[in-house]
Amino acid sequence: MKPTPGTALFSPVDTTSVVVIRWDAADVEITVDGSPMTEAAPEAPGDAPRSGGATQLGKRYTTEDGSIEVLCTKPGAGALAVDGVALGIKTASPLPASD
């Protein structure tokens, strides 16, 4: 999968949905608790086992190298991962000193 920025992705196993901010990586798969996210919204989210890594509304999730970044638009109980590697919450950049 190689979505473009602005693409909405939905989890088939819980209520998690995200919007792609950056996707520089080649063809990789983004998952929620091991289930691939899709561009089609499910009619009703599934009920798969949870890993305990809940997604948080309004947080940006990114890979360590920053090649993939998504914004959580609807929280869920599952954990986001890219090709099996968990995504972390992006930290805020420090502002310059105002001397």
C-alpha positions as CSV (number, residue, x, y, z in Angstrom):
1,M,0.0,0.0,0.0
2,K,1.3,3.5,-0.8
3,P,-1.5,6.0,0.0
4,T,-1.1,9.7,-0.8
5,P,-1.2,12.5,1.9
6,G,-4.8,13.2,2.9
7,T,-6.0,9.6,2.4
8,A,-8.2,8.3,5.3
9,L,-7.5,4.8,6.5
10,F,-9.8,2.7,8.6
11,S,-9.3,-0.3,10.9
12,P,-11.4,-3.4,10.3
13,V,-10.9,-4.6,13.9
14,D,-11.8,-1.5,16.0
15,T,-12.9,2.1,15.7
16,T,-9.4,3.5,14.8
17,S,-9.2,5.8,11.8
18,V,-6.2,7.9,10.6
19,V,-5.4,10.4,7.9
20,V,-2.0,10.1,6.1
21,I,0.2,13.1,6.7
22,R,3.5,11.8,5.1
23,W,4.1,8.6,3.3
24,D,7.7,8.6,1.8
25,A,8.1,4.8,2.2
26,A,7.7,2.4,-0.7
27,D,5.1,-0.3,-0.5
28,V,4.5,-1.1,3.2
29,E,1.5,-2.1,5.2
30,I,0.0,-0.2,8.1
31,T,-1.9,-2.3,10.6
32,V,-4.0,-2.2,13.7
33,D,-3.3,-5.2,16.0
34,G,-2.0,-7.1,12.9
35,S,-5.0,-6.4,10.7
36,P,-4.3,-4.2,7.6
37,M,-6.0,-0.8,7.5
38,T,-8.2,-0.1,4.4
39,E,-9.4,3.0,2.6
40,A,-13.0,1.7,2.8
41,A,-14.8,2.5,6.1
42,P,-16.2,-0.7,7.6
43,E,-19.9,-0.9,8.3
44,A,-19.3,-2.1,11.8
45,P,-15.8,-2.5,13.4
46,G,-14.8,-6.0,14.2
47,D,-14.0,-7.4,17.6
48,A,-10.5,-8.8,17.5
49,P,-8.2,-9.3,20.5
50,R,-6.5,-6.1,21.6
51,S,-2.8,-5.5,22.2
52,G,-3.3,-2.8,24.8
53,G,-1.8,0.0,22.7
54,A,-4.7,2.3,22.3
55,T,-4.6,5.1,19.7
56,Q,-5.3,8.6,20.9
57,L,-7.4,11.2,19.2
58,G,-5.5,14.1,17.6
59,K,-2.1,12.5,18.1
60,R,0.4,12.1,15.2
61,Y,2.0,8.6,14.9
62,T,5.3,8.2,13.1
63,T,8.0,5.8,12.3
64,E,11.5,6.3,13.8
65,D,12.9,7.7,10.6
66,G,9.9,9.9,10.0
67,S,9.1,8.5,6.6
68,I,5.5,7.7,7.6
69,E,3.3,10.0,9.6
70,V,-0.5,9.6,10.3
71,L,-2.9,11.7,12.4
72,C,-5.5,9.8,14.5
73,T,-9.0,11.1,13.6
74,K,-10.9,8.5,15.6
75,P,-9.4,6.6,18.6
76,G,-9.5,2.9,19.1
77,A,-8.2,0.2,21.4
78,G,-5.6,-1.3,18.9
79,A,-1.9,-0.4,18.3
80,L,-0.7,1.0,15.0
81,A,2.2,-0.6,13.3
82,V,4.0,-0.5,9.9
83,D,5.3,-3.9,8.7
84,G,5.1,-5.2,12.2
85,V,7.0,-2.3,13.8
86,A,5.0,-0.2,16.3
87,L,4.4,3.5,15.5
88,G,5.3,6.0,18.2
89,I,3.6,9.3,19.1
90,K,5.4,12.2,17.5
91,T,6.9,14.6,20.0
92,A,6.5,18.3,19.7
93,S,9.5,20.3,18.3
94,P,11.0,22.7,20.8
95,L,10.5,26.4,20.0
96,P,13.5,28.7,19.8
97,A,14.4,30.9,22.8
98,S,12.7,34.3,22.8
99,D,15.5,36.5,24.1
